[in-house]
Amino acid sequence: MGCKLTASITKDNCCYSVAGIKALYLFNYNTANTYELEEDLIKAISLSGSDRAYKVEYIEGSASWSDELAVNGNGGKYRTHTVNFTLSEYDYKLLNQADALSLGKFTVVVVDKSGRVVILGRNNGLSATSFNYASGAADADANGWTTVLTGTEMEVGKLLKNENVIASLVDTTMVEA
Protein backbone atom coordinates (compact mmCIF):
# COMPACT_ATOMS: atom_id res chain seq x y z
CA MET A 1 0.00 0.00 0.00
CA GLY A 2 1.55 3.31 -1.12
CA CYS A 3 -0.54 5.61 1.10
CA LYS A 4 1.52 5.42 4.28
CA LEU A 5 2.95 8.42 6.13
CA THR A 6 6.70 8.67 5.77
CA ALA A 7 7.48 11.38 8.34
CA SER A 8 6.13 13.07 11.44
CA ILE A 9 3.97 16.14 10.89
CA THR A 10 5.08 18.91 13.21
CA LYS A 11 4.36 22.62 13.57
CA ASP A 12 6.91 25.35 14.13
CA ASN A 13 5.25 27.42 16.85
CA CYS A 14 7.80 30.21 16.60
CA CYS A 15 6.50 32.00 13.52
CA TYR A 16 3.59 34.20 12.48
CA SER A 17 1.18 33.20 9.73
CA VAL A 18 -1.03 35.72 7.95
CA ALA A 19 -4.08 34.71 5.89
CA GLY A 20 -4.85 36.05 2.45
CA ILE A 21 -3.27 36.38 -0.97
CA LYS A 22 -0.46 38.84 -1.71
CA ALA A 23 -0.11 38.15 -5.46
CA LEU A 24 -1.98 36.21 -8.13
CA TYR A 25 -0.67 35.06 -11.53
CA LEU A 26 -2.49 33.31 -14.40
CA PHE A 27 -1.16 31.60 -17.48
CA ASN A 28 -2.99 29.69 -20.16
CA TYR A 29 -3.23 25.98 -19.37
CA ASN A 30 -1.34 23.86 -21.89
CA THR A 31 -0.25 20.22 -21.61
CA ALA A 32 3.05 21.27 -23.24
CA ASN A 33 3.97 23.45 -20.21
CA THR A 34 6.72 21.78 -18.18
CA TYR A 35 7.74 21.96 -14.53
CA GLU A 36 11.21 21.27 -13.14
CA LEU A 37 11.15 19.82 -9.63
CA GLU A 38 13.87 19.92 -6.98
CA GLU A 39 13.16 18.15 -3.68
CA ASP A 40 9.39 18.33 -4.37
CA LEU A 41 9.51 22.13 -5.01
CA ILE A 42 8.97 23.57 -8.48
CA LYS A 43 12.15 25.46 -9.31
CA ALA A 44 11.36 26.31 -12.95
CA ILE A 45 8.37 26.54 -15.29
CA SER A 46 8.62 26.49 -19.08
CA LEU A 47 5.57 27.72 -20.93
CA SER A 48 4.64 26.49 -24.39
CA GLY A 49 5.81 28.57 -27.35
CA SER A 50 5.65 32.30 -26.70
CA ASP A 51 3.08 32.03 -23.88
CA ARG A 52 3.53 34.37 -20.91
CA ALA A 53 2.14 34.62 -17.39
CA TYR A 54 -0.03 37.55 -16.34
CA LYS A 55 -0.24 39.21 -12.94
CA VAL A 56 -3.79 39.97 -11.81
CA GLU A 57 -4.48 43.15 -9.85
CA TYR A 58 -7.57 42.33 -7.80
CA ILE A 59 -9.43 44.30 -5.13
CA GLU A 60 -7.50 44.05 -1.85
CA GLY A 61 -9.05 41.49 0.47
CA SER A 62 -11.14 39.85 -2.29
CA ALA A 63 -8.82 37.00 -3.31
CA SER A 64 -8.72 33.52 -1.81
CA TRP A 65 -7.92 29.96 -2.83
CA SER A 66 -8.69 26.46 -1.64
CA ASP A 67 -7.50 22.94 -2.27
CA GLU A 68 -10.14 20.45 -1.14
CA LEU A 69 -10.35 16.68 -1.04
CA ALA A 70 -13.39 15.36 -2.93
CA VAL A 71 -14.74 11.81 -2.91
CA ASN A 72 -16.96 10.47 -5.69
CA GLY A 73 -19.76 7.92 -5.27
CA ASN A 74 -17.46 4.99 -6.09
CA GLY A 75 -14.93 5.94 -3.41
CA GLY A 76 -12.48 7.55 -5.84
CA LYS A 77 -10.67 10.59 -4.51
CA TYR A 78 -9.42 13.74 -6.20
CA ARG A 79 -8.64 17.40 -5.35
CA THR A 80 -10.71 20.46 -6.24
CA HIS A 81 -8.63 23.61 -6.69
CA THR A 82 -10.55 26.90 -6.52
CA VAL A 83 -9.42 30.52 -6.85
CA ASN A 84 -11.69 33.55 -6.17
CA PHE A 85 -10.94 37.21 -6.84
CA THR A 86 -12.74 40.44 -7.70
CA LEU A 87 -11.60 42.89 -10.37
CA SER A 88 -12.63 46.51 -9.87
CA GLU A 89 -12.35 47.91 -13.37
CA TYR A 90 -15.10 48.06 -15.96
CA ASP A 91 -13.11 49.45 -18.85
CA TYR A 92 -11.85 48.66 -22.33
CA LYS A 93 -8.75 46.75 -21.13
CA LEU A 94 -10.76 44.43 -18.89
CA LEU A 95 -13.56 43.92 -21.38
CA ASN A 96 -10.98 42.79 -23.97
CA GLN A 97 -9.96 40.03 -21.52
CA ALA A 98 -13.49 39.14 -20.32
CA ASP A 99 -14.09 36.37 -22.87
CA ALA A 100 -10.71 34.81 -22.11
CA LEU A 101 -11.41 34.86 -18.36
CA SER A 102 -14.91 33.48 -18.92
CA LEU A 103 -14.08 30.78 -21.46
CA GLY A 104 -10.38 29.98 -21.03
CA LYS A 105 -8.54 27.37 -19.01
CA PHE A 106 -5.70 28.48 -16.74
CA THR A 107 -2.99 27.44 -14.36
CA VAL A 108 -2.84 29.77 -11.36
CA VAL A 109 0.01 30.68 -9.04
CA VAL A 110 -0.90 32.28 -5.71
CA VAL A 111 1.49 33.93 -3.29
CA ASP A 112 0.01 34.07 0.19
CA LYS A 113 0.75 36.81 2.70
CA SER A 114 3.08 34.46 4.58
CA GLY A 115 5.25 34.08 1.47
CA ARG A 116 4.20 30.60 0.33
CA VAL A 117 3.94 30.24 -3.45
CA VAL A 118 1.47 27.55 -4.64
CA ILE A 119 0.52 26.39 -8.13
CA LEU A 120 -3.08 25.29 -8.78
CA GLY A 121 -4.49 23.57 -11.87
CA ARG A 122 -1.08 22.32 -13.00
CA ASN A 123 -2.31 19.03 -14.49
CA ASN A 124 -5.85 19.82 -15.70
CA GLY A 125 -6.28 23.60 -15.53
CA LEU A 126 -8.92 25.78 -13.88
CA SER A 127 -11.97 27.20 -15.69
CA ALA A 128 -14.42 29.93 -14.73
CA THR A 129 -17.53 28.80 -12.92
CA SER A 130 -18.47 32.42 -12.30
CA PHE A 131 -17.54 35.76 -13.89
CA ASN A 132 -20.19 38.26 -12.83
CA TYR A 133 -20.35 42.03 -12.41
CA ALA A 134 -22.21 43.65 -9.53
CA SER A 135 -22.56 47.43 -9.17
CA GLY A 136 -23.59 47.44 -5.53
CA ALA A 137 -26.56 49.48 -4.35
CA ALA A 138 -25.35 51.58 -1.42
CA ASP A 139 -22.38 53.95 -1.49
CA ALA A 140 -20.11 51.60 0.47
CA ASP A 141 -21.13 48.35 -1.28
CA ALA A 142 -18.50 46.25 -2.95
CA ASN A 143 -18.56 46.32 -6.71
CA GLY A 144 -16.65 44.66 -9.51
CA TRP A 145 -16.21 41.45 -11.48
CA THR A 146 -16.33 38.46 -9.14
CA THR A 147 -14.32 35.66 -10.70
CA VAL A 148 -14.25 32.02 -9.59
CA LEU A 149 -11.92 29.52 -11.29
CA THR A 150 -12.14 25.86 -10.36
CA GLY A 151 -10.82 22.51 -11.56
CA THR A 152 -10.24 18.88 -10.68
CA GLU A 153 -6.68 17.81 -9.90
CA MET A 154 -4.90 14.62 -8.93
CA GLU A 155 -2.45 16.29 -6.54
CA VAL A 156 -2.28 18.75 -3.69
CA GLY A 157 -1.15 22.16 -5.00
CA LYS A 158 2.64 22.09 -5.36
CA LEU A 159 4.91 24.70 -3.80
CA LEU A 160 7.21 26.83 -5.94
CA LYS A 161 10.75 27.49 -4.75
CA ASN A 162 9.96 31.25 -4.63
CA GLU A 163 7.94 33.94 -6.40
CA ASN A 164 10.77 34.59 -8.89
CA VAL A 165 9.91 31.28 -10.61
CA ILE A 166 6.64 32.79 -11.88
CA ALA A 167 7.62 36.48 -11.87
CA SER A 168 10.28 35.80 -14.52
CA LEU A 169 7.52 34.62 -16.90
CA VAL A 170 5.23 37.64 -16.50
CA ASP A 171 4.30 39.70 -19.55
CA THR A 172 5.09 43.32 -18.69
CA THR A 173 3.42 44.77 -21.80
CA MET A 174 1.11 47.65 -20.89
CA VAL A 175 -1.89 48.33 -23.12
CA GLU A 176 -3.55 51.73 -23.01
CA ALA A 177 -7.20 52.21 -23.93
URGI-V684699 format. One record per residue. RES is the residue in one letter. SS is DSSP state (hx for helix, st for strand, lp for the rest). D_FIRST is the distance of its C-alpha to the first C-alpha in whole Angstrom. Layout:
BEGIN
res	ss	d_first
RES	SS	D_FIRST
RES	SS	D_FIRST
END
This chain:
BEGIN
res	ss	d_first
M	lp	0
G	lp	4
C	lp	6
K	lp	7
L	lp	11
T	lp	12
A	lp	16
S	lp	18
I	lp	20
T	lp	24
K	lp	27
D	lp	30
N	lp	33
C	lp	35
C	lp	35
Y	lp	37
S	lp	35
V	lp	37
A	lp	35
G	lp	36
I	st	37
K	st	39
A	st	39
L	st	37
Y	st	37
L	st	36
F	st	36
N	st	36
Y	lp	33
N	lp	32
T	lp	30
A	lp	32
N	lp	31
T	st	29
Y	st	27
E	st	27
L	st	25
E	st	25
E	lp	23
D	lp	21
L	st	25
I	st	27
K	st	30
A	st	31
I	st	32
S	st	34
L	lp	35
S	lp	36
G	lp	40
S	lp	42
D	lp	40
R	lp	40
A	st	39
Y	st	41
K	st	41
V	lp	42
E	lp	44
Y	lp	44
I	lp	46
E	lp	45
G	lp	42
S	lp	41
A	lp	38
S	st	35
W	st	31
S	st	28
D	st	24
E	st	23
L	st	20
A	st	21
V	st	19
N	lp	21
G	lp	22
N	lp	19
G	lp	16
G	lp	16
K	st	16
Y	st	18
R	st	20
T	st	24
H	st	26
T	st	30
V	st	33
N	st	36
F	st	39
T	st	43
L	st	46
S	lp	49
E	lp	51
Y	lp	53
D	lp	55
Y	hx	55
K	hx	52
L	hx	49
L	hx	51
N	hx	50
Q	hx	47
A	hx	46
D	hx	45
A	hx	43
L	hx	41
S	hx	41
L	hx	40
G	lp	38
K	st	34
F	st	34
T	st	31
V	st	32
V	st	32
V	st	33
V	st	34
D	st	34
K	lp	37
S	lp	35
G	lp	35
R	lp	31
V	st	31
V	st	28
I	st	28
L	st	27
G	lp	27
R	lp	26
N	lp	24
N	lp	26
G	lp	29
L	st	31
S	st	34
A	st	36
T	st	36
S	st	39
F	st	42
N	st	45
Y	st	48
A	st	50
S	lp	53
G	lp	53
A	lp	56
A	lp	57
D	lp	58
A	lp	55
D	lp	53
A	lp	50
N	lp	50
G	st	49
W	st	46
T	st	43
T	st	40
V	st	36
L	st	34
T	st	30
G	st	28
T	st	24
E	st	21
M	lp	18
E	lp	18
V	lp	19
G	lp	23
K	st	23
L	st	25
L	st	28
K	lp	30
N	lp	33
E	lp	35
N	hx	37
V	hx	34
I	hx	36
A	hx	39
S	lp	40
L	lp	39
V	st	41
D	lp	44
T	lp	47
T	lp	50
M	lp	52
V	lp	54
E	lp	57
A	lp	58
END
